Amino acid sequence: MTAEHVRLEEAREGKALWKRWGPYLSERQWGTVREDYSEGGDAWGYFTHEQARSRAYRWGEDGLAGVSDDQQRLCFALALWNGKDPILKERLFGLTNSESNHGEDVKEYYFYLDSTPTHSYMKYLYKYPQERFPYADLVETSRRRDRSQFEYELLDTGVFDQDRYWDVFVEYAKASPEDLLILISVHNRGPDPAVLDVLPTLWFRNEWSWQSDPDKPNLRQVAGNVVQAVDRKLGERHLYCEGEAALLFTENETNTQRVFGVPNRSPFVKDGINDSIVHGAEGAVNPEKTGTKAAAHYRLTVGPGECRVIRLRLSDRAPAAIAHGNGEPAGPFGGRFDEIVQERRNEADAFYAEVIPRSLDADAANVMRQALAGMLWSKQYYFYDVDKWLEERGSDPFKPTRKLAPRNDQWHHMYNGDVISMPDKWEYPWYAAWDLAFHVLALTLVDSDFGKQQLKLMLRERYMHPNGQIPAYEWNFGDVNPPVHAWSTIFTYRLEAAAKGEGDKEWLKSCFQKLLLNFTWWVNRKDRTGRNVFEGGFLGLDNIGVFDRNAPLPTGGCLEQADGTAWMALYCQNMLEIAEELAMTDPDYGEMAIKFVEHFLWIASSMAHLGQDTGMWDEEDGFFYDVLRLPDGTAQRLKVRSMVGLLPLCATTVFEGEFVAKYPELVERFRRFLDARPELYAAIHNPLTLGVAGRRLGSILDETKLRRVLSKMLDENEFLSPYGLRSLSRYHADHPYVIQAEGQEYRVAYLPAESDTGMFGGNSNWRGPIWMPVNALIIRALLHYYLYYGDEFTVECPTGSGRQMTLYQVAEEIARRLSGLFLRGPDGRRPVYGGARKFQEDPHWRDYLQFYEYFHGDDGAGLGASHQTGWTGVIARIMHVFATLTPERVLEAGKKSYFETVDRMVAYPSPVGR
């Protein structure tokens, strides 16, 4: 057991609070819904980047490479100044949707290089230009570009030419749960000596301004270059600053004079340190060396190619104790400081040596480790009391004279105050429930406790709506996301059971009860006609449809969604798996298992309907489509070959036989149910047919349909890209789908990169690019089909190649292509970075990874949010599975052992009946 595993165990048992301090600050807090008190709900316009340095936040904080305690009372982050910028670099800069030609976009280069799950060691890199940061150029040039042009990136401005920039590495190493050692290493990559102001900053989140009886904390200088922080709830901490550094103090209070034209109530305000450094403003900082925000000011002159190091320490140990404790050399930076930092680096290496398969080469191991580091750095303390927010904006739902809130006024029960895994901490500094389900797949590789806690958190009464809906995301909690929570729950349970020999059934039982509420919400709200076909709107796939699926249809009528119905079929299967697992020790769950298998059959048969009515399965094309039902009673399939039609393939689960042995009377009831309704499985896979090793398969697709769908999915002229599966078939490049409605033409064409419309903000395109989460779902499904059909079932992959593969090999091939997005190819280039020469060739750039939101459907270049390590981080799980399961192990272990290995690694199959 490594030292980090010991810390995880201590945290689990409550012996030591190793997770109390972590990277829980946003990279961008301004512009969120929580900070929006505008009349119309324009979050970006109401609280701008220009205001952020001067305006105290209501609900959270942000900063470069920042950390805080798990309630975000005390925060620490980095600020920089190159001597030329108009402001300190205290937070990341990016464009709002209206400023950019392809939606919101961060215009910075920063990298999450390493982190252990307890954050005992973390490493971050920020690249800062030595020339003036081109804020205005980025905005003005981007606004001039249309949607047919590329985004204008920071590299395009020329500000990194001649390597005139700083590499600023920030490392954290915990000497104890409450003692953080901080190392800032500043590298001058340019050809000339240069000066950089470095301002490590400590501050309290402003809670006192919003309370009638404030209990204000305090920072003050003590004992030389030491900042003492005192808070009634948090206790006392000290920030020790090495060397010659001036300590500057101000208040974390809004500069109301600058922002609103209202006189300040305090002479010292949030941007006081900025004004002192950048403008030399006298009186901007407190000469009494006290306040609620403080910075240590280092001015470094660094030669070309040189590095300067700053050491700090944020500790619960007082100066007297730290000076003479445990026989250490005097002071907080004695000999043990550097030793502890190196120990934590070594311990991180040892931990990841246990996580990352040894079969991966150095480049692949680096990709996997940075993917996991990004997942761990993307935790954030998220605070949002929706009832209080509504009250503050005059939208209290219980007052008859209230103003209508632009969003979330039906969610006033919500009180969020937790550390949550974020999609990213700049563009999406708020949780998204269906993203989170995929985050957990990667997070459980390193911290199963945190993954379980995250899944259960979304089901708590202060998150889940009283009607059973799981909150979608901050912009609109009432939006409908794919119901993947149960899928992630059973996966997480089985992973832990495989690792420890048994799963956490109490946790599983608790989740199941709340998931029942959510399942019922879906059935009652999204099955309009009671025919077991489901709607749901855009369902996370944004612009994939012919119409905006979140808006009323221009034709009238309704849309029966192939993806919505497939999601519900999978939801049934997942609930069935959970119920059967619990029934093995609690007979009360046996009846629930039968309920969900029957419900799955009703949904699956409705989806694959072959009768006179128009169903989603198109026999001529061999594919699933959405069905448009018009007010006059007629219906037509919207024949767009997209991920919508591949998702029915994902609704599949393999079942073993223990349940039958334990509950033969329930199984007999199920057989009688089937005997009376043979039409239920006439058009789907027969659940009674035994496969390899006596397994059963729950699937919408029988073998014929499966082969037909796979032939399109594995066609390189349709879905199969060199880098994974496209979200829309390439067939539509030459054959766009066109429909006329109400005198207007609606068209869907293959768009391998960014969207050419503003639908859903313009920065999310499902009409061609590769998306990691749905690829992961398909890989999981293929492994299940393989467990059932075995080696005798082969398909051509790619279609038309003449090369036959088992479904395991197909899954492995898709995983190989996905991994190829990030790995160096034979030419030394990483597809994710496209034509960016700096990233492809420069030794100070080429091994640092960014995990984008989605990827170009043909060349694999990264698109959308550049740090969406969230669900794109699932690449770590994909790499882990196929590095662990190799063909050589299959041959050595034999078929029986192989199936056992697949069961364990995929962590899905359920003990349902022979």
Secondary structure, 3 states (H helix, E strand, C coil): CCHHHHHHHHHHHCCCCCCCEECCCECCCCCCHHHCCCCCCCHHHHCCHHHHCCCCCCCCCECEEEEEECCCCEEEEEEEECCCCCCCECCCCEECCCCCCCCCEECCEEEEEEECCCCCEEEEEEEEECCCCCHHHHHHHHHHCCCCCCCCCHHHHCCCHHHCEEEEEEEEEEEECCEEEEEEEEEECCCCCEEEEEEEEEEECCCHHHCCCCCCCEEEEECCCEEEEEECCCEEEEEEECCCCEEEEECCCCCHHHHHCCCCCCCCCCCHHHHHHHHCCCCCCCCCCEECEEEEEEEEEECCCCEEEEEEEEECCCHHHHHHHHHCCCCCCCHHHHHHHHHHHHHHHHHHHHHCCCCCCHHHHHHHHHHHHHHHHCEEEEEEEHHHHHHHCCCCCCCCCCCCCCCCCCCCCCEEEEEEECCCCCCCCCCEHHHHHHHHHHHCCCCHHHHHHHHHHCCCCCCCCCCCCCCCECCCCCCCCCCCHHHHHHHHHHHHHHHHCCCCHHHHHHHHHHHHHHHHHHHHHHCCCCCCCCCCCCCCCHHHCCCCCCCCCCCCCEEECHHHHHHHHHHHHHHHHHHHHHHCCCHHHHHHHHHHHHHHHHHHHHHCCCCCCCCCEECCCCEECEEEECCCCCEEEECCCEHHHHHHHHCEEEECCHHHHHCHHHHHHHHHHHHHCHHHHCCCCCCCCCCHHHCEEEECCCHHHHHHHHHHHCCCCCCEECCEEECECCHHHHCCEEEEECCEEEEECCCCCCCCCCHHHHCCCCCCCECHHHHHHHHHHHHHHHHHHHHHCEEECCCCCCCEEEHHHHHHHHHHHHHCCCCCCCCCCCHHHCCCHHHHHCCCCCCCCCCCCEECCCCCCEECCCCCHHHHCCHHHHHHHHHHCCHHHHHHHHHHHHHHHHHHHHHCCECCCC
